[in-house]
Amino acid sequence: MNALAQPIAAAVEASATDDVLIHVRFAPNADIFTIDRLPVGQSGKAWFDHLYANASSYYRTFANGRGFFRIPASVFATL
């Protein structure tokens, strides 16, 4: 790695640690199978709906019924 790439790599690493990752797994019938950071007393579907309504631009879909939210910590704190 050259001297110019080091500050960029450090900035990318710092921004990645400031993100909150929430992984979601769906059952074949599209129900929520698992979701991270689930608040106590809330269903997986309600938590997913809340996150998607307020942070849909941070959601990414993957194959095999998976997806995740990569939400900046400052945005997640307001949720």
C-alpha atoms as a printed R data frame, in Angstrom:
   type eleno elety resid chain resno       x       y      z
1  ATOM     1    CA   MET     A     1   0.000   0.000  0.000
2  ATOM     2    CA   ASN     A     2   1.447   3.356 -0.919
3  ATOM     3    CA   ALA     A     3   1.383   6.548  1.159
4  ATOM     4    CA   LEU     A     4  -1.618   7.957 -0.720
5  ATOM     5    CA   ALA     A     5  -3.779   4.894 -0.147
6  ATOM     6    CA   GLN     A     6  -3.243   4.756  3.630
7  ATOM     7    CA   PRO     A     7  -5.464   7.750  4.552
8  ATOM     8    CA   ILE     A     8  -8.231   6.451  2.275
9  ATOM     9    CA   ALA     A     9  -8.054   2.963  3.792
10 ATOM    10    CA   ALA     A    10  -8.147   4.458  7.300
11 ATOM    11    CA   ALA     A    11 -11.193   6.569  6.402
12 ATOM    12    CA   VAL     A    12 -13.037   3.560  4.959
13 ATOM    13    CA   GLU     A    13 -12.216   1.482  8.027
14 ATOM    14    CA   ALA     A    14 -13.350   4.244 10.381
15 ATOM    15    CA   SER     A    15 -16.652   4.707  8.555
16 ATOM    16    CA   ALA     A    16 -17.276   0.950  8.558
17 ATOM    17    CA   THR     A    17 -16.924   0.819 12.345
18 ATOM    18    CA   ASP     A    18 -19.456   3.632 12.719
19 ATOM    19    CA   ASP     A    19 -22.145   1.581 10.967
20 ATOM    20    CA   VAL     A    20 -24.724  -0.622 12.682
21 ATOM    21    CA   LEU     A    21 -25.273  -3.887 10.812
22 ATOM    22    CA   ILE     A    22 -28.608  -5.654 11.153
23 ATOM    23    CA   HIS     A    23 -28.873  -8.979  9.359
24 ATOM    24    CA   VAL     A    24 -32.268 -10.317  8.322
25 ATOM    25    CA   ARG     A    25 -33.158 -13.852  7.249
26 ATOM    26    CA   PHE     A    26 -36.487 -14.658  5.682
27 ATOM    27    CA   ALA     A    27 -38.394 -17.942  5.681
28 ATOM    28    CA   PRO     A    28 -39.544 -19.292  2.289
29 ATOM    29    CA   ASN     A    29 -43.007 -17.780  2.886
30 ATOM    30    CA   ALA     A    30 -41.390 -14.307  3.397
31 ATOM    31    CA   ASP     A    31 -41.882 -14.262  7.175
32 ATOM    32    CA   ILE     A    32 -38.945 -12.973  9.215
33 ATOM    33    CA   PHE     A    33 -36.908 -15.976 10.364
34 ATOM    34    CA   THR     A    34 -34.261 -14.000 12.293
35 ATOM    35    CA   ILE     A    35 -33.349 -10.337 12.638
36 ATOM    36    CA   ASP     A    36 -30.554  -8.776 14.680
37 ATOM    37    CA   ARG     A    37 -30.941  -6.216 17.486
38 ATOM    38    CA   LEU     A    38 -34.567  -7.161 18.033
39 ATOM    39    CA   PRO     A    39 -35.997  -5.029 20.872
40 ATOM    40    CA   VAL     A    40 -37.544  -6.942 23.754
41 ATOM    41    CA   GLY     A    41 -41.265  -7.473 23.298
42 ATOM    42    CA   GLN     A    42 -41.326  -6.624 19.589
43 ATOM    43    CA   SER     A    43 -41.935  -9.107 16.785
44 ATOM    44    CA   GLY     A    44 -39.418  -9.586 14.004
45 ATOM    45    CA   LYS     A    45 -41.884  -8.318 11.409
46 ATOM    46    CA   ALA     A    46 -42.668  -5.170 13.398
47 ATOM    47    CA   TRP     A    47 -38.940  -4.440 13.855
48 ATOM    48    CA   PHE     A    48 -38.240  -4.999 10.152
49 ATOM    49    CA   ASP     A    49 -41.206  -2.800  9.165
50 ATOM    50    CA   HIS     A    50 -39.993  -0.034 11.486
51 ATOM    51    CA   LEU     A    51 -36.443  -0.195 10.137
52 ATOM    52    CA   TYR     A    52 -37.596  -0.340  6.531
53 ATOM    53    CA   ALA     A    53 -39.981   2.587  7.004
54 ATOM    54    CA   ASN     A    54 -37.267   4.757  8.547
55 ATOM    55    CA   ALA     A    55 -34.026   3.509  6.960
56 ATOM    56    CA   SER     A    56 -34.933   1.805  3.684
57 ATOM    57    CA   SER     A    57 -32.093   3.518  1.825
58 ATOM    58    CA   TYR     A    58 -29.647   1.543  3.991
59 ATOM    59    CA   TYR     A    59 -31.192  -1.858  3.203
60 ATOM    60    CA   ARG     A    60 -29.632  -4.340  0.781
61 ATOM    61    CA   THR     A    61 -31.177  -7.592 -0.415
62 ATOM    62    CA   PHE     A    62 -29.132 -10.753 -0.920
63 ATOM    63    CA   ALA     A    63 -29.917 -14.142 -2.419
64 ATOM    64    CA   ASN     A    64 -31.348 -17.050 -0.436
65 ATOM    65    CA   GLY     A    65 -33.756 -14.976  1.634
66 ATOM    66    CA   ARG     A    66 -31.208 -12.718  3.265
67 ATOM    67    CA   GLY     A    67 -30.726  -8.990  3.594
68 ATOM    68    CA   PHE     A    68 -29.113  -6.462  5.848
69 ATOM    69    CA   PHE     A    69 -29.262  -2.882  6.963
70 ATOM    70    CA   ARG     A    70 -25.982  -0.937  7.165
71 ATOM    71    CA   ILE     A    71 -27.126   2.092  9.121
72 ATOM    72    CA   PRO     A    72 -24.772   4.854 10.259
73 ATOM    73    CA   ALA     A    73 -24.612   4.919 14.059
74 ATOM    74    CA   SER     A    74 -25.913   8.485 14.206
75 ATOM    75    CA   VAL     A    75 -28.993   7.532 12.169
76 ATOM    76    CA   PHE     A    76 -29.552   4.350 14.184
77 ATOM    77    CA   ALA     A    77 -29.481   6.357 17.425
78 ATOM    78    CA   THR     A    78 -32.434   8.408 16.195
79 ATOM    79    CA   LEU     A    79 -34.463   5.293 15.399
